[in-house]
Amino acid sequence: MTGMEDLKNKAQKAYENWEKNTYYSFINKYPERQKVFSTISFENIEPLYYENYSNEKDYLTKLGFPGEYPFTRGIQPTMYRGKLWTMRQYAGFGSAKESNNRYKYLLSHGTSGLSVAFDLPTQIGYDSDDPAAFGEVGRVGVAIDTLADMEILFDQIPLDKISTSMTINASASVLLAMYIAVAEKQGVPKNKISGTIQNDILKEYIARGTYIFPPKASMRLVTDIFKYCADEVPKWNTISISGYHIREAGSTAAQEAGFTLANGIAYVEAALSAGLNVDDFAGQLSFFFNSHIDLFEEIAKFRAARRLWAKIMKERFKAEEQKSLMLRFHSQTAGSALTAQQIDNNISRVTIQTLAAVLGGAQSLHTNGKDEALALPTEASAMTALRTQQIVAYESGVTNTIDPLAGSFFIESLTDKIEEEAEAYINKIDSLGGMIAAIESGYVQSEIQKAAYEFEKKIESGERIVVGVNKFQVEENQKPDLLKIDIKTQEEQINFLRKVRGERNNNDVNLALANLKRAASCTDNLMPYILEAVKAYASVGEICNTMREIFGEYVERVVI
């Protein structure tokens, strides 16, 4: 037998083992969406295609099979043949009532999960009547001051049937507590609710800026949530480690992967230092990546990140559970790739980005509206964005087989290259003393700034073409219809907050806040105290200000 024949036989046996012990055992429990998958011309499609004559070491160690380490080809044995990704449209604006109406609209048209956008005051722990909130109430997301707002936000939305993602970081503990309290009011125990809080404070220091407390206190809140949910809210994803905003700030694909996974390492280390066992919380970690415009680079980035994270969890942290090794991720199409010029062109851009996320194996996806370079999306553009996902899912054929681009010389080479570059960034951050030290030194911010500057230079020079911006421009006379937030929203929100304060039992509020302050001064897990305050209808600002008294506020270091 020749060496090539021997390799072919080993790969064939590995495939047969996967088919028997992984694939068939999985579909016996979770049947695929249909019995036969075929092209539009009726050609049958196999569940998986693989190269049975390649170098065995590379094939079995770098690619492997779906649902098996190192998960390059996907975290589930059947991927989209079994279940489509969650179509989770990011929405929220104005008041809780307005946002509730938008959620019901999206759900009625096929959205399979909710994703909540909060306004800036809510994100940084200010009430709507705080002078710092003036002009920002309800602008970039929904205004949430107290549990009363949260009750309206999810009115008639069954939290035992719908999973919810919340893009909230510095005040994540408060909003999670509010969600738990709303679910309990609906009769849904907290061990039955599912969803995700972003809760990724490190990328706020790097790229986004909605922080409140210094890093040490912020990391304490993160690990308190890990501990609490591991025991009390087991179906909840306790963090969505976000590369999205790192990429929006101007990073490269490799920087996005490397810095995001380095943040993930920091969170795992913090949890281990807090006394948690890695397999008790690692399965509740999730990630959030940008799906940018370069189709093949994005696909390779997702595959590289999945493989690298599996290796990190297995080799660095000695995780043993399969779920602990899986990089599960939500993706959002790139807001920074949208243009204010010729906004209809953005539909094409979002379609390409949708394909990148799907071909890269995303677990859930948000598609941007065509008008989001100018404003929050109108109802019509939100519908078009959702329909883009549905057309890719049901009409394009890309979901009929698992990881269809595996084995492409280009894809595999690009996957290897991004993995290598991302790992080099992680090693550099390790050498600086870890991610918090790298952030405090300005290293991460500086690297992103350099990449953003180089990209912008290429656009300005015409080396990189952006259709409608630096080439193929047209004069546009007609202004598009945009969603406008009425200034009355702020006044109405402040009046409602004052009404809640007037009707609640303020003795209960004061007691709950005093208990929270005492707990923040020692080492108690803060989540039960925050939940107590939320149930007494203490406001986001009151709760965050209580913790500000103990923790102080973070002051950004200027990076030049």
Residue pairs with C-beta under 8 A, 6 or more apart in sequence:
1 9
4 53
7 53
7 54
7 55
7 56
8 52
8 53
10 56
10 60
11 50
11 51
11 52
11 53
11 54
11 56
11 59
11 60
12 52
14 60
14 65
15 48
15 50
15 52
15 65
18 65
18 68
18 77
19 48
22 65
22 66
22 67
22 68
22 77
23 47
23 48
23 66
23 67
23 77
23 78
26 67
26 76
26 77
26 78
26 82
27 77
27 78
27 82
30 78
30 82
30 83
31 82
32 78
32 81
32 82
33 81
33 82
33 83
33 84
36 44
37 44
37 45
37 47
37 81
37 400
37 401
38 44
38 45
38 400
39 45
39 397
39 400
40 397
45 400
45 401
46 401
47 78
47 81
47 401
47 402
48 65
48 66
48 73
48 401
48 402
48 403
49 401
49 404
49 406
49 407
50 59
50 63
50 65
50 406
50 407
51 59
51 407
54 407
61 70
62 70
62 72
62 307
62 412
62 416
63 72
63 73
63 406
63 407
63 412
64 70
64 71
64 72
64 73
65 73
65 77
66 73
66 74
66 75
66 76
66 77
66 78
66 79
66 402
66 403
67 74
67 75
67 76
67 77
67 78
68 77
69 310
69 314
69 322
69 325
70 306
70 307
70 310
70 311
70 325
71 306
71 307
71 310
71 325
71 326
71 327
72 303
72 306
72 307
72 403
72 406
72 415
73 303
73 361
73 402
73 403
73 406
74 306
74 361
74 402
74 403
75 306
75 326
75 327
75 328
75 361
75 363
76 82
76 83
78 402
79 361
79 399
79 402
79 403
80 358
80 393
80 399
80 402
81 399
81 400
81 401
81 402
84 112
84 393
84 399
85 357
85 358
85 362
85 363
85 364
85 365
85 393
86 112
86 113
86 163
86 363
86 364
86 365
87 110
87 111
87 112
87 113
87 364
87 365
87 386
87 389
87 390
87 393
88 111
88 112
88 113
88 114
88 115
88 163
88 165
88 330
88 364
88 365
88 366
89 106
89 111
89 114
89 115
89 366
89 367
89 382
89 385
89 386
90 115
90 116
90 117
90 165
90 167
90 332
90 366
91 99
91 102
91 103
91 106
91 114
91 115
91 116
91 117
91 382
92 99
92 102
92 116
92 117
92 118
92 119
92 141
92 142
93 99
93 102
93 117
93 138
93 139
93 140
93 141
93 142
93 376
93 483
93 485
94 138
94 142
94 143
94 485
94 486
94 489
95 138
95 142
95 143
95 149
95 152
95 489
95 492
95 493
96 142
96 143
96 144
96 149
96 150
96 152
96 153
97 152
98 138
98 142
98 489
99 116
99 142
99 153
100 152
100 153
100 154
100 155
100 156
100 157
102 379
102 382
103 114
103 153
103 157
104 156
104 157
105 379
106 114
106 382
106 386
107 114
107 157
107 162
109 383
109 386
110 386
110 390
111 386
113 162
113 163
113 164
113 165
113 195
113 364
114 157
114 162
114 163
114 164
114 165
115 164
115 165
115 166
115 167
115 366
116 141
116 142
116 153
116 164
116 165
116 166
116 167
116 168
117 140
117 141
117 142
117 167
118 141
118 142
118 143
118 144
118 166
118 167
118 168
118 175
119 136
119 137
119 138
119 139
119 140
119 141
119 142
119 143
119 144
120 133
120 136
120 139
120 140
120 141
120 210
121 127
121 128
121 130
121 132
121 133
121 136
121 137
121 143
121 541
122 141
122 142
122 143
122 144
122 145
122 168
122 171
122 175
122 540
123 141
123 168
123 169
123 170
123 171
123 210
124 170
124 171
124 210
124 211
124 212
125 170
125 171
125 174
125 212
125 540
125 541
125 543
125 544
125 545
125 548
126 132
126 133
126 540
126 541
126 544
127 133
127 145
127 497
127 539
127 540
127 541
127 542
128 137
128 143
128 145
128 490
128 493
128 494
128 497
129 494
129 497
129 498
130 541
134 490
135 490
137 143
137 489
137 490
137 493
137 494
138 485
138 489
138 490
138 493
139 485
140 376
141 167
142 149
142 153
143 149
143 489
143 493
144 150
144 153
144 175
144 178
144 540
145 493
145 496
145 497
145 500
145 539
145 540
145 541
146 497
146 500
146 537
146 538
146 539
146 540
147 178
147 181
147 182
147 534
147 535
147 537
148 496
148 500
148 537
149 496
150 175
150 178
150 179
150 181
150 182
151 182
151 185
153 182
154 164
154 179
154 182
154 186
158 186
158 188
159 179
159 182
159 183
159 186
159 188
159 193
160 183
160 186
160 188
160 192
160 193
163 194
163 195
163 196
164 179
164 195
164 196
165 195
165 196
165 197
165 198
165 240
165 330
165 364
166 172
166 175
166 176
166 179
166 195
166 196
166 197
166 198
167 198
168 175
168 197
168 198
168 199
169 198
169 199
169 200
169 201
169 204
169 208
169 210
169 211
170 201
170 204
170 210
170 211
170 212
170 213
170 218
170 544
171 212
171 540
171 543
171 544
172 197
172 198
172 199
172 221
172 225
173 221
173 224
173 225
173 526
173 527
173 530
174 530
174 534
174 540
174 543
174 544
175 197
175 540
176 197
176 199
176 225
176 236
176 527
177 527
177 530
177 531
177 533
177 534
178 534
179 193
179 195
180 190
180 193
180 233
180 531
181 531
181 534
181 535
183 189
183 190
183 192
183 193
184 190
190 232
190 233
191 232
191 233
191 234
191 235
192 235
193 233
193 235
193 236
194 235
194 236
195 236
195 237
196 236
196 237
196 239
196 240
196 286
196 330
197 225
197 236
197 237
197 238
197 239
197 240
198 239
198 240
198 242
198 288
199 222
199 225
199 238
199 239
199 240
200 239
200 240
200 241
200 242
200 263
200 288
201 211
201 215
201 218
201 219
201 221
201 222
202 215
202 263
202 266
202 267
202 435
202 436
202 439
203 241
203 242
203 243
203 245
203 246
203 259
203 260
203 263
204 210
204 211
205 211
205 215
205 439
205 554
205 556
206 245
206 246
206 249
206 259
206 439
206 444
206 445
206 448
207 245
207 246
207 248
207 249
207 251
207 445
207 448
208 245
208 249
209 556
211 218
211 554
212 218
212 544
212 547
212 548
212 553
212 554
213 221
213 547
213 548
213 551
213 552
213 553
213 554
214 551
214 552
214 553
214 554
215 436
215 439
215 440
215 554
217 547
217 550
217 551
217 552
218 554
219 266
219 267
219 270
219 436
220 526
221 526
222 239
222 267
222 270
223 267
223 270
223 271
223 274
223 276
224 525
224 526
224 527
225 238
225 239
225 527
226 238
226 239
226 267
226 271
226 274
226 276
226 281
226 284
227 274
227 276
227 281
227 525
227 527
228 525
228 527
228 528
229 236
229 238
229 284
230 238
230 276
230 280
230 281
230 284
234 284
236 284
237 284
237 285
237 286
237 328
238 281
238 284
238 285
239 267
239 284
239 285
239 286
240 286
240 287
240 288
240 330
241 260
241 261
241 263
241 264
241 267
241 285
241 286
241 287
241 288
242 260
242 287
242 288
242 289
243 251
243 256
243 257
243 259
243 260
243 287
243 288
243 289
243 290
244 288
244 289
244 290
244 331
244 332
246 255
246 256
246 259
246 260
246 290
246 448
247 253
247 256
247 289
247 290
247 292
247 334
247 336
248 290
248 334
248 335
248 336
249 448
249 452
250 336
250 448
250 449
250 451
250 452
250 453
250 455
250 456
251 259
251 447
251 448
251 451
251 452
252 451
253 292
253 294
253 297
253 298
253 300
253 301
253 418
254 301
254 417
254 418
254 421
254 422
254 425
255 422
255 425
255 447
255 448
255 451
256 289
256 290
256 301
257 289
257 301
257 304
257 305
257 308
257 418
257 419
257 422
258 421
258 422
258 423
258 424
258 425
258 426
258 429
259 425
259 429
259 444
259 447
259 448
260 287
260 289
260 305
261 305
261 308
261 309
261 312
261 422
261 426
262 425
262 426
262 429
262 435
262 438
263 435
264 285
264 287
264 309
264 312
265 312
265 316
265 426
265 434
265 435
266 434
266 435
266 436
267 285
268 278
268 282
268 285
268 313
268 317
269 434
271 278
271 281
272 278
272 317
278 313
278 317
278 318
278 319
278 324
279 319
279 320
279 321
279 324
282 313
282 317
282 319
282 321
282 323
282 324
282 325
283 321
283 323
283 324
283 326
285 328
286 328
286 329
286 330
286 363
287 305
287 309
287 327
287 328
287 329
287 330
288 329
288 330
288 331
288 332
289 301
289 302
289 305
289 329
289 330
289 331
289 362
290 331
290 332
290 334
291 298
291 331
291 332
291 333
291 334
291 353
291 354
291 356
291 357
291 360
291 362
291 365
292 298
292 334
292 337
292 353
292 356
293 334
293 337
293 349
293 352
293 353
294 356
295 352
295 355
295 356
295 359
296 410
296 411
296 414
297 414
297 418
298 353
298 356
298 357
298 360
299 356
299 359
299 360
299 405
299 411
300 411
300 414
300 415
300 417
300 418
301 360
301 418
302 329
302 331
302 356
302 357
302 360
302 361
302 362
303 360
303 361
303 403
303 411
303 415
304 415
304 416
304 418
304 419
304 422
305 327
305 329
305 422
306 326
306 327
306 329
306 361
307 415
307 419
308 419
308 422
308 423
309 325
309 327
310 325
310 326
310 327
312 426
313 319
313 324
313 325
314 325
319 325
328 363
329 362
329 363
330 362
330 363
330 364
330 365
330 366
331 357
331 360
331 362
331 364
331 365
331 366
332 365
332 366
332 367
332 368
333 349
333 350
333 353
333 354
333 357
333 365
333 366
333 367
333 368
334 349
334 353
334 368
335 368
335 372
335 373
337 349
337 353
338 346
338 349
338 350
338 368
338 370
338 372
338 373
339 345
339 346
339 373
339 466
339 467
339 468
339 469
340 373
340 374
341 468
341 469
341 473
341 476
342 467
342 468
342 474
342 476
343 370
343 371
343 373
343 374
343 480
344 370
345 467
345 468
346 368
346 370
346 371
346 372
346 373
347 370
347 384
347 388
350 367
350 368
350 370
350 385
350 388
351 388
351 392
353 367
354 365
354 367
354 388
354 389
354 392
355 392
355 396
355 398
357 365
358 365
358 392
358 393
358 398
358 399
359 398
359 404
359 405
361 403
365 389
367 385
367 386
367 388
367 389
368 377
368 385
369 377
369 378
369 381
369 382
369 384
369 385
370 377
370 381
370 384
370 385
371 377
371 378
371 381
371 480
371 482
371 483
372 381
374 480
374 482
375 482
375 483
375 484
376 483
376 485
377 385
377 483
378 481
378 482
378 483
380 481
392 398
392 399
393 399
398 404
405 411
406 412
425 447
428 438
428 443
429 435
429 438
429 443
429 444
432 438
432 441
432 443
435 444
438 444
439 445
440 557
442 557
442 559
445 559
446 559
449 559
455 464
458 464
459 466
459 469
459 470
460 470
462 470
462 471
465 471
468 474
497 539
500 537
500 539
501 537
501 539
504 536
504 537
505 536
508 536
509 533
509 536
509 537
509 538
509 542
511 536
512 529
512 532
512 533
512 535
512 536
512 538
513 533
513 538
513 542
513 543
513 546
515 529
515 532
515 533
516 526
516 529
516 530
516 532
516 533
516 543
516 546
516 547
517 546
517 547
517 549
517 550
519 525
519 526
519 529
520 526
520 529
520 546
520 547
520 550
520 551
521 550
526 547
530 543
533 542
533 543
533 546
534 543
